[in-house]
């Protein structure tokens, strides 16, 4: 039952991040620009790690494929431009794959794997989406002088979320390791 809940939460988080980002004005802290969905995306890396504990690596890749399709459909239905849909798919593919591979290959306690894989995945997610989707190279929503601040704002938020998630797993991680299929 817990496995289904984690899979459901992962998929709902992917769709929710798109909906929240599309329907909410980004937060601005000084020069930093942070779409509201960034807070949810940070959590998706943690949820993906839990999915992998329950399903294993191969089935996790199938679920990532399902999530990519759901994300693209959601973006299209929300009226995002083709550049945003493309950027979303490309970003998701690279960031989730990288998170999966780092999480798989690290031979460290759960908390450290969650932290390292999520921080790298979040970094890639932020850089790729802002440059491909939002910069003048893509949909041209942000001028070049704002791109760095948008990337940094998202990286900061996602890193904080990963560190918080890792700390939680450091406290209760053995419960999740016992259910691992790796």
N, C-alpha and C positions, 0 to 999 in steps of 0.2 A: 504493500500500500504506500509506503514511504517513497518508493521509487517512482510511482506514478505521480505523486504530489510534486516531486522535484522536477520531473520532466514537464509537467503541466506549468509549474512556476517559471521554468526556463523559457518555454514558448510564449507564455503570457507576458513575461518581461520584455521579450524581443518586440512583440507587437505594441505593448504599452510604451516602450521607449519611442517608437515612431509616432504614435498618437500624441504623446505628451510634447514631444519636440515640435510637431507640426501645429499644435494648438496653443502653445504657450510662448510668450515673448521670452527670449533668452535673458538670463540673469547677467548683470554686469557689475563686477566688483572691481572698481578702479578701471584699469584698462582691459581686464580679463573678461572675455565673453564666454558664458557657459549656458548652452541649451539645457532646458530642464530634463530632457531625456538622458543627459550625461550621467545623472545620479543612478538611473535605472541600468544603463549600459555597464556601469562599473559593477553592479550586482550580477549582471549576466555572466561575467567571467567566473565568478564564484559559483553560480548555479551550474555552469557548464562543467566545472570541476567535480561537483557533486554528481551530475549526470554520468560523468565518466566513471566515477567510483561504482555506481550501480550497474551501468550498461557495458562498461569496457570501452576500449578505444574505437574499435570498428563500428559498433552501433552508435557511438557518439558522433562519428563522422556522418552517418546517415541522418541523425537528428540535426546536425549542423546544416545539412542540405535542406531538410524540411524547414528549418528556421530561416534560411536564406530565401527560400521561396515565399514563406509567410511575410518576411520583411519587405520583399519586393512588391508583393501584392498589396500590402498595407500602404506602402509609400505611394504606389500608383493610385489607389483608391482615395488617398488623402490629397491627391492633386499635385504631388511633387513632380518636378521636371524630370525628364529622362536622365539628365546629368545626376540629379540627386538619387534616383533609383539605381543608376549604374554605380555611383560612388558608394552607396549603401551596400550593394551586393559585393563589390570589390573589397571594401573595407571589412565586411563581415567575413568573407572568405579568408583574407590574410590574417586578421586579428584572431579569429576563433581557431584557425588551423595552428597558428603559432602558439597560442595558449595551450592547445591540446598537446602539441609535441613537447613543449617545455615541461608541462605537467607530467607527461608520460616518462620522459627521460631523466628527470631529476630523481635522484635516490636520496631524498631528504624527507623529513617528517611532513605530514599533510599541510601544516600551517605554512611552512616555507615554500612548498610547491605552489600553494594557492597564492601566496604573495608574489613570488617571482614570475610565475606564468601570467598572472593577472596584470601585473605592472607592465610587462613587455607587451601583452595583448592590448592593454589600454593605451599604451604609447602609440602602437601602430594604428589602432582604431582612430585615435585623435589626429595623428598626422595625415593619414591617408584620406580620411573623410573630409577634413577641412581643405586640404589641397585639391583633391580631385572633385569634391562636391561643391565647396563654397567659395573657393578662391576665383580669381579671374581666369584660371585655367579651366574651370568647370562652369557652374551656374552663375558665377560672378555676383554672389550675394555679399561677399566681403572684399574690400580693397586690400591690396597687398600689405599695407601697414597694419591692418587689423588681424591678418592671418596668424601671425606669431602669437598674439594675445589669445586668440581663440584656441589655438593648439595648446598653449601653456595652461590656460584655464581648465580645459578638459583633462589634461594630464594630471594636474594637481588634484582635482576632484576624484578621478578614477584611482589614483594612487592612494589617497586617503581611504577610499572605500575598500581597496584591496588589503591595506594594512589592518583595517578594522576587521574584515572578514578573516584574515589570517590569525589575528589575535583571538577571535572567537573559536576558530578551529584549534588553536593552540590549547584552549581550555577544554573543549569537548570533542576533539578530533577523533579519539579512539572509537567513539560510537559510529562514526562514518567509515572508518577504516574497516571495521568488522563486516561491513556490507559490501566491501569492494570486490569486484569481479576481475581485477587486473591480474 
